Amino acid sequence: MKYSPTLFLFLFHTHLSAVVLYDEVDDGDLSDNYLSPTELTLLEGSNEIAGTLLGGAADVDLITLRVESGFVLSSIRVLERTSFMDDGGTFLGIQNGPRLSDDPNRQNLFRGAIGFRVFSASDAASESDILPFISAFAPLNTTEPLPAGDYAIWLNETEAFSTYRLDFVTEAVPEPSVLSLFGITYFFFQRRRR
């Protein structure tokens, strides 16, 4: 069977775009210090982050995710290999900026949040995209992707022990000059037809 170069490039690109950005098993424990979260820069495509939470307020994972200029955070997928010891769920909160404005160990404080979601085994079973649920309420009130910038991520198990695998997916934003070029070309050909 003969394979085309296009198929090879597609498969090669697909393989490269699935990246394990951070895994606590290999890279060590994510920060639990809200003043100094673990800093990660998202690459184009899939960015898997894997961790373990022991349950309750004692173990939190705090991350600063950087979405580079020219990209958007288009989805946060709960991957199938996420598991829970009980019927609880894992809290994931997002706030603008490089770190949380409050200590997550102080109960009921999450000022300035974009939003949050408690994801569960049902989200993992269907590999749900939870970003629309996070950003659909005040202050964003949108289901659009999050633009370039820094985002503070707070993960905390609501019940007992859990392991999570999340895929933070970024996409390139078309450059305005490319869109303008298409518009000018279209206008030119429409005008020539007359």
C-alpha positions as CSV (number, residue, x, y, z in Angstrom):
1,M,0.0,0.0,0.0
2,K,1.3,3.4,-1.0
3,Y,0.9,6.4,1.4
4,S,0.7,10.0,0.2
5,P,3.0,12.6,1.7
6,T,-0.1,14.5,2.8
7,L,-1.3,11.6,5.0
8,F,2.2,11.3,6.4
9,L,2.4,15.0,7.3
10,F,-1.1,14.9,8.9
11,L,-0.2,11.8,11.0
12,F,3.2,13.4,12.0
13,H,1.5,16.7,12.9
14,T,-1.2,14.9,14.9
15,H,1.4,12.9,16.8
16,L,3.4,16.1,17.6
17,S,0.3,18.1,18.7
18,A,-0.5,15.6,21.6
19,V,1.9,16.7,24.3
20,V,2.1,15.7,28.0
21,L,2.9,19.2,29.3
22,Y,3.2,18.2,33.0
23,D,2.8,14.9,34.8
24,E,3.2,14.9,38.6
25,V,4.6,11.3,38.4
26,D,7.5,12.4,36.2
27,D,7.8,16.1,37.0
28,G,7.1,16.3,40.7
29,D,4.2,17.8,42.7
30,L,2.5,20.9,41.3
31,S,2.7,23.9,43.5
32,D,0.3,24.4,46.4
33,N,1.6,28.0,47.1
34,Y,-0.9,30.5,45.6
35,L,1.9,33.2,45.5
36,S,4.2,30.9,43.5
37,P,2.1,28.5,41.2
38,T,3.7,26.1,38.8
39,E,4.2,28.1,35.5
40,L,3.4,26.3,32.2
41,T,3.2,27.7,28.7
42,L,0.7,26.0,26.5
43,L,1.8,24.8,23.1
44,E,-0.3,24.7,20.0
45,G,-2.8,21.8,20.1
46,S,-3.2,19.4,23.0
47,N,-1.5,20.0,26.3
48,E,-2.1,17.3,28.8
49,I,-1.6,17.9,32.5
50,A,-1.8,15.0,35.0
51,G,-1.9,15.1,38.7
52,T,-3.1,13.5,42.0
53,L,-5.1,15.2,44.7
54,L,-5.3,13.7,48.2
55,G,-8.7,15.3,49.1
56,G,-9.9,18.2,51.1
57,A,-8.2,21.5,51.5
58,A,-4.8,19.9,52.4
59,D,-3.8,19.3,48.8
60,V,-4.3,21.8,46.0
61,D,-2.6,22.1,42.6
62,L,-2.0,25.7,41.5
63,I,-0.9,26.4,38.0
64,T,-0.2,29.5,35.9
65,L,-1.1,28.7,32.3
66,R,0.2,31.1,29.6
67,V,-1.6,31.2,26.3
68,E,0.8,32.8,23.9
69,S,0.0,35.7,21.6
70,G,-1.7,34.5,18.4
71,F,-3.5,31.6,20.2
72,V,-6.7,31.0,22.2
73,L,-7.5,28.4,24.8
74,S,-10.3,26.6,22.9
75,S,-11.2,23.7,25.3
76,I,-10.4,22.0,28.6
77,R,-11.1,18.3,28.2
78,V,-11.4,15.9,31.1
79,L,-9.6,12.8,29.8
80,E,-10.9,9.2,30.3
81,R,-8.0,8.2,32.6
82,T,-9.3,10.6,35.3
83,S,-10.4,8.6,38.3
84,F,-12.1,9.2,41.6
85,M,-12.0,7.2,44.8
86,D,-15.7,8.0,45.6
87,D,-18.6,9.8,44.0
88,G,-17.1,13.2,44.5
89,G,-15.6,15.5,42.0
90,T,-12.6,17.8,41.4
91,F,-12.9,21.6,41.6
92,L,-11.3,23.5,38.8
93,G,-11.3,27.3,39.0
94,I,-9.8,29.8,36.6
95,Q,-8.9,33.4,37.3
96,N,-7.3,36.1,35.0
97,G,-3.6,36.8,35.8
98,P,-0.6,34.8,36.8
99,R,-1.8,33.8,40.3
100,L,-4.9,33.6,42.5
101,S,-5.9,36.7,44.4
102,D,-6.6,34.8,47.6
103,D,-5.2,31.8,49.4
104,P,-7.2,28.7,48.4
105,N,-6.9,27.3,52.0
106,R,-9.2,30.1,53.2
107,Q,-12.7,28.7,52.6
108,N,-15.2,30.4,50.3
109,L,-12.9,33.0,48.8
110,F,-12.4,33.0,45.0
111,R,-12.7,36.7,44.1
112,G,-12.1,37.7,40.5
113,A,-12.8,34.3,39.1
114,I,-13.6,33.7,35.5
115,G,-15.5,30.7,36.7
116,F,-15.2,27.2,38.0
117,R,-16.5,23.7,37.5
118,V,-16.6,20.6,39.6
119,F,-15.9,17.8,37.2
120,S,-16.7,14.1,37.9
121,A,-16.5,10.6,36.6
122,S,-19.2,11.3,34.0
123,D,-17.2,14.1,32.5
124,A,-14.2,11.7,32.3
125,A,-16.2,8.9,30.7
126,S,-17.3,11.2,27.9
127,E,-14.1,13.2,27.8
128,S,-16.2,16.4,28.2
129,D,-15.0,19.9,27.3
130,I,-15.7,21.8,30.5
131,L,-14.5,25.2,29.3
132,P,-17.9,26.3,28.1
133,F,-19.4,25.6,31.6
134,I,-16.6,27.6,33.2
135,S,-16.9,30.7,31.0
136,A,-20.7,30.7,30.4
137,F,-21.5,32.6,33.5
138,A,-20.6,36.1,34.9
139,P,-18.2,37.8,34.5
140,L,-17.5,36.4,30.9
141,N,-21.0,35.2,29.9
142,T,-19.6,33.6,26.8
143,T,-18.7,30.2,25.3
144,E,-15.9,31.7,23.2
145,P,-12.3,30.5,23.6
146,L,-10.2,32.4,26.2
147,P,-7.8,34.8,24.5
148,A,-4.0,35.0,24.9
149,G,-2.8,35.8,28.4
150,D,-2.0,34.3,31.8
151,Y,-4.6,32.3,33.7
152,A,-4.4,31.0,37.3
153,I,-5.7,27.5,37.6
154,W,-6.9,26.1,41.0
155,L,-7.5,22.3,41.3
156,N,-8.9,20.8,44.5
157,E,-10.5,17.5,45.3
158,T,-13.9,17.9,46.9
159,E,-14.0,14.5,48.6
160,A,-11.3,11.8,48.7
161,F,-8.4,10.9,46.6
162,S,-8.4,11.4,42.8
163,T,-6.1,11.4,39.8
164,Y,-6.9,13.8,36.9
165,R,-5.8,14.1,33.3
166,L,-6.8,17.3,31.7
167,D,-6.2,18.4,28.1
168,F,-5.8,22.2,27.6
169,V,-6.3,22.7,23.9
170,T,-5.0,25.8,22.1
171,E,-5.7,26.9,18.5
172,A,-4.0,29.5,16.4
173,V,-6.0,32.7,15.7
174,P,-5.9,33.7,12.0
175,E,-3.9,36.9,11.5
176,P,-6.0,39.9,10.5
177,S,-3.8,40.5,7.5
178,V,-4.6,37.0,6.1
179,L,-8.3,37.7,6.5
180,S,-7.9,41.0,4.8
181,L,-6.1,39.4,1.9
182,F,-8.9,37.0,1.4
183,G,-11.4,39.8,1.5
184,I,-9.5,41.9,-1.0
185,T,-9.1,38.9,-3.3
186,Y,-12.8,38.1,-3.1
187,F,-13.7,41.8,-3.8
188,F,-11.3,41.9,-6.8
189,F,-12.8,38.8,-8.4
190,Q,-16.4,39.9,-7.7
191,R,-15.6,43.2,-9.4
192,R,-14.0,41.5,-12.4
193,R,-17.1,39.4,-12.9
194,R,-19.2,42.5,-13.6
